[in-house]
Amino acid sequence: MAKPAEAVKTSYQGQMHLLQKDMMGRYFERVTRCAEQGEGKAVYMLISGNPVELVQAFDLVPVYPEIDALQLAVKKAALPFIQKAEEIGYSMDNCAYVKADVGMFLGDRKTPFATIPLPSLILCNYVGCNVYLQWFEHLAEYCDGELYNLDIPFLRDPSGKPTKADVDYVVRQLEEVIEVLERLSGKKLDWAKLKRIVALSSETGELWSKIKALTKNVPTPYDAYFDSVTMMAPLYCLRGTEDGLKFFQTALKEMEEKVQMGAGPLPEERFRFVIEGPPPWPYLRTFRDLFSKWGAVAVASTYSTVGGLWEFGFKHDPNRPLESIAEHMLEWNVTNRNFLQRYQQIRRYLEEWSADALVIHSVKSCRLFSAGQGDMREYFTKELNVPTLLIESDIEDPRYFSEAQLKNRIDAFFESLEHQKLVRQTKAAGGKA
């Protein structure tokens, strides 16, 4: 039986990665200027299906507490903030994103990547997770920022589509948000400008969809979990901007060139897997190496769809700007879909992206993703006969990451897949297993 490599040393610093680093650096510089020099007013939002196009139309500064918490984890700076939140009463079982953000918020809001401004508006787009509501309500209690809760209904129709009444309900709320933004900014909405921004979002989403389809190739030109995070930041933070569009034009060109060359992220692609759940940000590279040493590459991931499911057909419509923003929030992101729809999404990935296995990364402090994942494993293992691995750590809290435990489970899983592959090859050659 082939043994895994001890380590796979690969450079991920292509043009796309360098461009992303520059763009996000400029974004955080703008955030810092807002905090320290009063340049603009900050609007807090969440990632899943947000109406950032409206915020961009008023030239306000979009700030994402999820992104801030994520960056704290990546910089390995989250634990002191988590502990600070626990000291004032937040439970060990509370969402670690919330605790890291609250701990940072209650201090001087200076981080290794930016100084975070106080919000003028806390715009809670309630999509899928009720923790969002409490998180933003708590932030509103800690400052003078105005709070507006966007209520996004779950998909209840048997068709899996939002009803016209659902869309109309959200559009009416977006009209109220426009009134709030007009008052906050001191200017009326420029509808032509909004339509142009929505058109940029449409073009950006189409490019992202094409990029995600490229991982159907063998070998895949990039890892659709670990490399996708490089593209998710521009998609969610800078959607509706010229910079965001240019980034995805560059990314698509780079990935298409890799497909033409037959180049992938690893020297050899031995296994293709789909992965469910967010990554453990404090140990992202360590986590990646546990898979890459087996020649295992993610060809699709549910996490890369937390802000939108463009690969399944959604496009913003500049001729219906508010309606398409509402549809994005209602239908076209994984967090507002029911569990059976998540099953269907994963099954499509497994079949259409020619995957060998499913990996479920259960996050201790995130009930939205982790609730029901045991049943998910049973379904894919027993009903669909898909090799499925369930592992657990956390998105933010380093206390819940055990490299040795994860290594044992991941190694055992891929050893089993390797054995199954050898058995099939032996049978195909007419021999005995």
C-alpha positions, 0 to 999 in steps of 0.5 A: 500500500502506498504511504502518504508523503510526510509533507507536501511543500507547495507555493500558493502565491500566484498572481491571484493571491498577491492581488487579494492580499493587496486588495484586502490590505486596502480594504482594512486601511479604509476600515482603519481610517474610518475608525481613527480619522472619521473617514466615513461611517461604518455599517456592520453586516454579516456575510450570509446573503447581505445587502452590501450593494445598498451600503456601497451605493451610499459610499458607507464603510461595510464592516463584517464582525465575522471577518474580524473574528476570522482574521483574529483566528488566522493571526492566532490572536483570538484566545485572549478576546475569547477569554475576555468575553467568557470573563464577563459571562459568555459561555464556553459553548457560545459561538467562538466568533461572537466571543472573539468579536465581543472581546475585541469590541469591548477593548480598544478595537485594535487588531493585528490587521486593522482598527475596527470602527464603532458602527453608525448602523448595525444591520443584522441580516438574519439568514439562517442562524439565530445567533446572528440576532443576539450577537448584533443585539449585544453589540448594539447594547455596547455602543450608540449604533442604531440597530436594524434587524432584517427578517429573512424567512426560511424557505418553507415552500415544498418547491424550495423556492421563496414565494412572491410574498416572501420576496415582497416582504424582504423588499419592503424591509430593504426600502426601510433600510434605504430610508435609514441609509439616506438619513445616515449619509445625508443623501438620497439614493442614486438608483442609477448608481445602485443598478451599476453596483448590482451589475458589478455584483452580477458579473462578479458572481458569474465569474465566481461560478465559472471558477467553481466549475473548473474544479470538475477538471482532473486534476482540479486547478485549485483546492475548492476549500483551502484555496477558495478562502482566497476568493471568498474575501473579495467576493463578500467584502468587495462585491459590487466594486470595480476592484472586486470584478477585476480580481475575479477576471484575474482569478478566472484567467489564472485558473483557466491557464492551470486547467490548460497546463493540467496543473493542480495544487498538489504534485499528484491528485490521488483523492477528490473529496467534498467537505462540509463545514467551516475550517479551523482558522487558527490552524488552517495550514496544519489542517490542509497538510493533513489532507495534502500529504495523502494527495487529497484535494477538495473539489467542492465545499459547502463553506464556500457558499455561505455568502451565495450559491452562484454556481447553481444559477443565481445572478443579481439583476440590475433591472430588479435590484431590490428583488434580486438582493432579496432573492439572494438572501432568501434562497441563494446561500447555504445558511438559509436552506433546510437540511434536506437542501444541504443534502441535495447540494452535497450530493450534486457536488459528489456526483457532478464534481466526481468526488471519492468521499465526503468529509464533514468538519463539525465545529464545536461552537457553531450549531448552524453547521454542526447540528445534525451532521451525525445524521448527515454522515449516516445518510451519505454512508448508509443510503448513498454508500459514500465514504464519509469522515466526521471530524471535529474542532472549532473555527476560532477557539484554539483550545478545541484543536487536537492535531494528533487526534485529527491526524489519526482519524484522517490517516485511518480514513485515507488508508481505508480509501487507498485499500478500497482503490487497490481492491478495485484495481486488483479485481479490474485486472482479474486478480484476487483482493 
